Amino acid sequence: MKIKEKVHHEDGGKKLVIESVYDNTETINQVDEIRKSGVGQKGDFRHVGRIPMYLLVSWLKEAGVAWGSKEAKEIIRRKMLSGEFDKFRNWKGTY
């Protein structure tokens, strides 16, 4: 959830910069509840985790890939398995 946005100029007014600050507490709490309830952790189809939309947009933009492409799926998979985003995962297995 976005909690703050700051707009300012850089390079002597030539470049407009918008900085956004997000709070992931709500998403992390939802993931904890999903983990505790055991939803989506059995069977062939697993619920791996929840990714805040701003973070997903950032990952895909950084990689320069389009939504829904095979490359996007690979970026999401790699990021979720990296360990850096463990708080967003409710299932700790690999896929």
Backbone as CSV, one residue per row, in Angstrom:
resi,resn,N_x,N_y,N_z,CA_x,CA_y,CA_z,C_x,C_y,C_z
1,MET,0.849,-1.165,0.000,0.000,0.000,0.000,0.901,1.237,0.000
2,LYS,0.597,2.176,-0.886,1.373,3.403,-0.972,1.049,4.277,0.224
3,ILE,2.102,4.738,0.918,1.881,5.580,2.088,2.408,7.003,1.901
4,LYS,3.260,7.185,0.885,3.842,8.514,0.711,4.318,8.677,-0.727
5,GLU,4.199,9.892,-1.231,4.705,10.193,-2.564,5.338,11.575,-2.527
6,LYS,6.543,11.662,-3.070,7.273,12.916,-3.064,7.650,13.257,-4.508
7,VAL,7.331,14.472,-4.929,7.630,14.938,-6.289,8.640,16.066,-6.187
8,HIS,9.729,15.947,-6.952,10.742,17.006,-6.946,11.483,17.014,-8.279
9,HIS,12.286,18.054,-8.495,13.059,18.211,-9.727,14.525,17.913,-9.457
10,GLU,15.185,17.341,-10.466,16.622,17.111,-10.423,17.257,17.722,-11.661
11,ASP,18.552,17.777,-11.667,19.316,18.327,-12.791,18.907,19.762,-13.100
12,GLY,18.768,20.572,-12.085,18.438,21.975,-12.288,17.052,22.196,-12.866
13,GLY,16.119,21.323,-12.554,14.750,21.469,-13.021,14.459,20.796,-14.352
14,LYS,15.431,20.069,-14.909,15.243,19.415,-16.204,14.542,18.058,-16.085
15,LYS,14.609,17.463,-14.910,14.066,16.122,-14.739,13.097,16.089,-13.554
16,LEU,11.884,15.613,-13.789,10.877,15.482,-12.746,10.971,14.072,-12.162
17,VAL,11.097,13.969,-10.838,11.237,12.686,-10.163,10.071,12.496,-9.203
18,ILE,9.444,11.334,-9.285,8.363,10.981,-8.365,8.820,9.787,-7.547
19,GLU,8.986,9.985,-6.250,9.401,8.919,-5.343,8.183,8.435,-4.568
20,SER,7.981,7.131,-4.556,6.860,6.538,-3.830,7.385,5.638,-2.722
21,VAL,6.715,5.684,-1.577,7.071,4.842,-0.432,5.889,3.914,-0.165
22,TYR,6.186,2.620,-0.013,5.139,1.623,0.177,5.303,0.916,1.515
23,ASP,4.185,0.463,2.072,4.178,-0.320,3.308,3.663,-1.712,2.961
24,ASN,4.483,-2.723,3.176,4.135,-4.096,2.823,3.555,-4.888,3.987
25,THR,3.295,-4.260,5.114,2.817,-4.952,6.296,1.531,-5.725,6.034
26,GLU,0.590,-5.135,5.340,-0.690,-5.789,5.070,-0.500,-7.062,4.243
27,THR,0.321,-6.990,3.205,0.575,-8.159,2.359,1.286,-9.248,3.139
28,ILE,2.257,-8.878,3.951,2.990,-9.860,4.755,2.059,-10.524,5.766
29,ASN,1.163,-9.760,6.371,0.190,-10.345,7.302,-0.753,-11.310,6.585
30,GLN,-1.173,-10.976,5.372,-2.034,-11.871,4.592,-1.312,-13.170,4.258
31,VAL,-0.038,-13.084,3.914,0.754,-14.272,3.605,0.894,-15.147,4.855
32,ASP,1.110,-14.535,6.010,1.191,-15.296,7.257,-0.106,-16.044,7.544
33,GLU,-1.236,-15.390,7.313,-2.536,-16.034,7.535,-2.754,-17.199,6.567
34,ILE,-2.366,-17.017,5.310,-2.486,-18.089,4.317,-1.602,-19.267,4.728
35,ARG,-0.385,-18.980,5.176,0.546,-20.030,5.607,-0.026,-20.805,6.786
36,LYS,-0.564,-20.091,7.770,-1.119,-20.737,8.968,-2.345,-21.587,8.642
37,SER,-3.174,-21.138,7.715,-4.393,-21.873,7.384,-4.126,-23.070,6.475
38,GLY,-2.989,-23.089,5.794,-2.640,-24.202,4.932,-3.302,-24.178,3.571
39,VAL,-3.914,-23.075,3.208,-4.602,-22.956,1.927,-3.584,-23.000,0.783
40,GLY,-3.872,-23.796,-0.233,-3.045,-23.843,-1.432,-1.708,-24.516,-1.268
41,GLN,-1.540,-25.348,-0.247,-0.250,-25.979,-0.006,-0.267,-27.484,-0.249
42,LYS,-1.344,-27.994,-0.819,-1.461,-29.421,-1.113,-1.925,-29.604,-2.542
43,GLY,-1.579,-30.738,-3.132,-2.033,-31.031,-4.487,-1.034,-30.599,-5.546
44,ASP,-1.492,-30.652,-6.790,-0.621,-30.315,-7.919,-0.430,-28.821,-8.104
45,PHE,-1.420,-28.029,-7.717,-1.344,-26.581,-7.883,-1.096,-25.931,-6.521
46,ARG,-0.025,-25.169,-6.418,0.372,-24.549,-5.150,0.233,-23.027,-5.223
47,HIS,-0.210,-22.456,-4.112,-0.190,-20.999,-3.974,1.168,-20.668,-3.380
48,VAL,2.026,-20.076,-4.159,3.403,-19.834,-3.742,3.504,-18.606,-2.856
49,GLY,2.807,-17.530,-3.194,2.894,-16.311,-2.406,2.103,-15.183,-3.030
50,ARG,2.240,-14.012,-2.426,1.573,-12.802,-2.921,2.630,-11.760,-3.218
51,ILE,2.500,-11.124,-4.363,3.448,-10.089,-4.762,2.685,-8.780,-4.892
52,PRO,3.089,-7.740,-4.158,2.435,-6.439,-4.336,2.619,-5.957,-5.782
53,MET,1.598,-5.367,-6.344,1.601,-4.980,-7.748,2.744,-4.023,-8.084
54,TYR,3.029,-3.062,-7.207,4.106,-2.121,-7.509,5.442,-2.844,-7.640
55,LEU,5.638,-3.904,-6.861,6.881,-4.666,-6.901,6.968,-5.488,-8.192
56,LEU,5.854,-6.085,-8.582,5.804,-6.848,-9.824,6.088,-5.950,-11.025
57,VAL,5.482,-4.780,-11.052,5.729,-3.817,-12.135,7.206,-3.441,-12.174
58,SER,7.788,-3.230,-11.016,9.198,-2.871,-10.919,10.093,-3.978,-11.470
59,TRP,9.816,-5.227,-11.105,10.617,-6.364,-11.584,10.564,-6.467,-13.105
60,LEU,9.352,-6.383,-13.671,9.204,-6.545,-15.111,9.797,-5.368,-15.880
61,LYS,9.652,-4.171,-15.330,10.225,-2.989,-15.983,11.754,-3.049,-15.951
62,GLU,12.294,-3.463,-14.816,13.742,-3.598,-14.659,14.316,-4.608,-15.657
63,ALA,13.584,-5.705,-15.883,14.037,-6.746,-16.807,13.699,-6.414,-18.259
64,GLY,12.793,-5.460,-18.477,12.416,-5.071,-19.820,11.577,-6.115,-20.542
65,VAL,10.718,-6.800,-19.795,9.867,-7.832,-20.404,8.400,-7.436,-20.307
66,ALA,7.583,-8.033,-21.159,6.151,-7.723,-21.223,5.359,-8.610,-20.270
67,TRP,4.188,-8.124,-19.856,3.273,-8.889,-19.016,2.856,-10.169,-19.728
68,GLY,2.757,-11.256,-18.979,2.218,-12.497,-19.515,3.155,-13.286,-20.406
69,SER,4.344,-12.798,-20.624,5.293,-13.514,-21.482,5.990,-14.619,-20.694
70,LYS,6.641,-15.521,-21.419,7.409,-16.592,-20.763,8.538,-15.999,-19.926
71,GLU,9.118,-14.934,-20.423,10.209,-14.273,-19.706,9.712,-13.686,-18.386
72,ALA,8.495,-13.129,-18.393,7.925,-12.558,-17.168,7.724,-13.650,-16.117
73,LYS,7.219,-14.793,-16.550,7.039,-15.914,-15.622,8.372,-16.347,-15.020
74,GLU,9.412,-16.349,-15.838,10.740,-16.742,-15.354,11.294,-15.705,-14.373
75,ILE,11.070,-14.430,-14.654,11.530,-13.366,-13.740,10.848,-13.524,-12.383
76,ILE,9.531,-13.735,-12.390,8.783,-13.898,-11.136,9.288,-15.116,-10.379
77,ARG,9.459,-16.216,-11.086,9.942,-17.448,-10.462,11.310,-17.232,-9.825
78,ARG,12.221,-16.628,-10.569,13.578,-16.397,-10.074,13.591,-15.485,-8.840
79,LYS,12.806,-14.418,-8.894,12.754,-13.473,-7.763,12.161,-14.132,-6.513
80,MET,11.083,-14.906,-6.704,10.423,-15.538,-5.557,11.300,-16.627,-4.927
81,LEU,12.115,-17.296,-5.725,12.990,-18.341,-5.196,14.328,-17.811,-4.700
82,SER,14.607,-16.538,-4.909,15.917,-15.978,-4.559,16.176,-15.911,-3.056
83,GLY,15.130,-15.899,-2.257,15.312,-15.767,-0.813,15.173,-14.335,-0.338
84,GLU,15.343,-13.397,-1.235,15.228,-11.981,-0.886,13.784,-11.592,-0.566
85,PHE,12.839,-12.340,-1.132,11.425,-12.006,-0.973,10.663,-13.105,-0.237
86,ASP,11.324,-13.778,0.709,10.710,-14.869,1.474,9.476,-14.446,2.255
87,LYS,9.405,-13.212,2.664,8.252,-12.760,3.445,6.966,-12.755,2.627
88,PHE,7.091,-12.759,1.309,5.918,-12.775,0.441,5.504,-14.198,0.049
89,ARG,6.247,-15.199,0.518,5.969,-16.591,0.152,5.267,-17.314,1.303
90,ASN,4.202,-18.035,0.971,3.547,-18.841,1.995,3.903,-20.318,1.843
91,TRP,4.389,-20.724,0.683,4.839,-22.099,0.463,6.337,-22.046,0.204
92,LYS,7.123,-22.785,0.967,8.583,-22.691,0.908,9.232,-23.698,-0.016
93,GLY,8.452,-24.451,-0.789,9.017,-25.413,-1.727,9.535,-24.735,-2.977
94,THR,10.114,-25.545,-3.881,10.582,-25.001,-5.166,9.603,-25.387,-6.254
95,TYR,9.613,-24.649,-7.313,8.726,-24.928,-8.436,9.405,-24.592,-9.733
